[in-house]
Amino acid sequence: MPMIRIVSGTGTGPTELAAYDTALADAGIHNYNLITVSSMIPMGSRIEVLDSAPDLGPAGEKLTVVEACKTVEADATACAALGWTLDDADRGLFYEASGTDLEAVEEMVGTGLAAGRELRDWSFADERIATAESDPTTDDGYTTALVAGIYGESEPIA
């Protein structure tokens, strides 16, 4: 049964990439090369929401994720949301959204999940949303909010 772990993080930094890296560290996935996939959840998946990712393998390996992420200047708010819906066979889909208003971002996720359900002749029974929201700071630089769904554990790149 495939395991998908949902983690979130926020961070600040002097550049957009530094803020993103700090948010990845907050989520526990900063030491991996992320491979982003679209939004399908394989049949038989179990989804677990965690505060931070556990050890998923050696640093530098690839980690397959679906990700919602927003980076803004540090005096603004960054918001990210990852929603998912499952059917009775524990297959389903993710929907990601990001912006600067958490309520609007959550609404986009709900709308996207509803549209995705309409495309599939499956009997959906569950829907959840995980969010991340950064606090504006007076620091120069950038802030990032992210939510990631991690498929399994890391794998060697080569």
N, C-alpha and C positions, 0 to 999 in steps of 0.2 A: 504494500500500500504506500503510494508516494506521500512524503511529508512535505508540506509547504509551511514555512514559518513566516509570520508577519512581524516585522520590526519597524520602528520609526526612530527618527532622530532629528535634531536641530543643531545648528552650529553657526559660528561667525568666523570671519577671516578677512585678511587684507585684500584678497582677490576673490572672484567668484569661485574659482576652483578650490582655493583654500577653505572657503566656507562650506563647500560641498564635501570636501574631505573630512572636515570636522563633524559634519552631520553624519557621514558614513561611520566615523569613529563612535559617535553617540549611539548609533544603531548596532555597532559591533561588526561591521562588514568592511572596514577600511583597508584591510590587508589582503583583499582579493581583487582579481580582475573581473569586473562585472560583465556578464553577457546578458543583454536585455532581450527578452522575448515578448511576443504579443500577449494576449490576455486569456488564453485557454487553460483551464484547470483539468488535468487528466482524470479519467475515471478512477474511482477508488481512492482519491486523495483525502488526506487528513490535513486540516488547517489548524495551526496553533498560533495564537497571538502572544508574543513575548516582549518584555521590556528591552532586551538586547539579544543579539544572536549568540548562541553558544559557540564553542570551538567547532568549526565546520571543516577543518583540514589545514594543511600547511599554507603559510603565507605565500602569496604569488600565484596560487592556483586560480582557475576560473570558477566563478559562481554564477549560476543561472538565476536571474531575477526578473520580476516585473516591478516597475518602479514609478511612483508619482513623486515629482520633485519640483520645487520652485526656489529660485534664488533672486533676491532683491537687495537693494541698498540697505545697509544696516538700520537706518532710521524708519524703515517700513516693516510690515508684517508679511512673512512668507507662510503660505498654507499649502498643504498637500493632503490628498485623501486617496485611499485605495479601497474600493468596495468589491465584494464578491458575492456571487449567488451560486448555489449548488442545487442539483436535482437529487432524486432519490438514489441514484447510482454514485453519488459523490463526485460527479463531474460538473463542470460549470465554467464560469468566466469571471475575469477581473475587469474592472473599469477604473481608470486612473484620471485624476483631475488635479489641477493646481491653480493657484491665484493668490490674491491678497485679502480675500474675505472668506473666512471659513464656512460660513453658512451657504454662500454661493457655490463654493467648491463641493460641499456635501450634496447640494441640490443637483449639480452637474453629474456627480457620481450616480445618484439615484435615477436620474433621467437616462443616463447611459446604460445602466444595468437593465432598466425597463426596455429600452430599445434592443439590447442584446437578447433578452428573453423572447421578444417578439420574433426574432430571426430563427429561433430554434424550436423544434417540436419536442421539447423536453418538459417534464413536470417539475418545475423549480419549487423548492420548499423552504429555502433559507436565503437570507440576505444580511450582510454585515458590512460595516464601514469602519476603517481605522484611519485616524487623522494625525497630523502633526502641524503645529503652529509655532512659529518663532516669536519671541518677544522683541519688539523694536529696541534698539540701543542708541545711545548717543555716539557710539564709536564710529570712526570712519571705516569703510569697508562694506562687507556684504553679510547677509544672513541667508541660511538655507533651511528649508523644511523638507523632509522626505519620509515616505513610507514605502517599504519594499516587501515583496513576497519572495521568499527564497525557496527555490525548488531543490530539495535534497541537500547534498553536501558538495564541497568543492571537488574539482577534478583537475588532474594535470593538464597543462596547456598543450604540451606536445604529445 
